[in-house]
Amino acid sequence: MWQYIKDNHDQDFQLSFNQIQKIVGLPIDHSFLNYKKELLNYGFKVGKISLKNKTVDFEKLEGKNDTKIR
């Protein structure tokens, strides 16, 4: 999943839960959140997660200081 994001996006973007499931080939659940910190290694971070709209916002990191987990 993270490699897909790194290879296919160069700015902030949003994916639906359905799109994510198609990319990874598995249904996603709350355990997805346990791995979001790994995305920092690929130059992005997980922004807003909307359970109502079933979307996840991904934000491109601009500099080294942005990789700090908040």
Contacts in CASP RR format, 6 or more apart in sequence:
PFRMAT RR
TARGET T0000
AUTHOR 0000-0000-0000
METHOD contacts of the structure
MODEL  1
MWQYIKDNHDQDFQLSFNQIQKIVGLPIDHSFLNYKKELLNYGFKVGKIS
LKNKTVDFEKLEGKNDTKIR
1 20 0 8 1.000
1 23 0 8 1.000
1 24 0 8 1.000
2 38 0 8 1.000
2 39 0 8 1.000
2 41 0 8 1.000
2 42 0 8 1.000
2 44 0 8 1.000
3 42 0 8 1.000
4 23 0 8 1.000
5 39 0 8 1.000
5 42 0 8 1.000
5 44 0 8 1.000
5 58 0 8 1.000
6 42 0 8 1.000
6 43 0 8 1.000
6 44 0 8 1.000
9 44 0 8 1.000
9 58 0 8 1.000
9 60 0 8 1.000
10 60 0 8 1.000
11 60 0 8 1.000
12 57 0 8 1.000
12 58 0 8 1.000
12 59 0 8 1.000
12 60 0 8 1.000
13 57 0 8 1.000
13 58 0 8 1.000
14 55 0 8 1.000
14 56 0 8 1.000
14 57 0 8 1.000
14 58 0 8 1.000
15 23 0 8 1.000
15 55 0 8 1.000
15 56 0 8 1.000
15 58 0 8 1.000
16 53 0 8 1.000
16 54 0 8 1.000
16 55 0 8 1.000
17 28 0 8 1.000
17 54 0 8 1.000
17 55 0 8 1.000
17 56 0 8 1.000
18 54 0 8 1.000
20 28 0 8 1.000
20 32 0 8 1.000
20 56 0 8 1.000
21 27 0 8 1.000
21 28 0 8 1.000
33 46 0 8 1.000
33 49 0 8 1.000
36 45 0 8 1.000
36 46 0 8 1.000
37 69 0 8 1.000
39 45 0 8 1.000
39 46 0 8 1.000
39 58 0 8 1.000
40 61 0 8 1.000
40 67 0 8 1.000
40 69 0 8 1.000
43 60 0 8 1.000
43 61 0 8 1.000
43 67 0 8 1.000
44 58 0 8 1.000
44 59 0 8 1.000
44 60 0 8 1.000
44 61 0 8 1.000
45 58 0 8 1.000
45 59 0 8 1.000
45 61 0 8 1.000
45 66 0 8 1.000
46 56 0 8 1.000
46 57 0 8 1.000
46 58 0 8 1.000
46 59 0 8 1.000
47 56 0 8 1.000
47 57 0 8 1.000
47 58 0 8 1.000
47 59 0 8 1.000
48 55 0 8 1.000
48 56 0 8 1.000
48 57 0 8 1.000
49 55 0 8 1.000
49 56 0 8 1.000
49 57 0 8 1.000
50 56 0 8 1.000
50 57 0 8 1.000
61 67 0 8 1.000
END
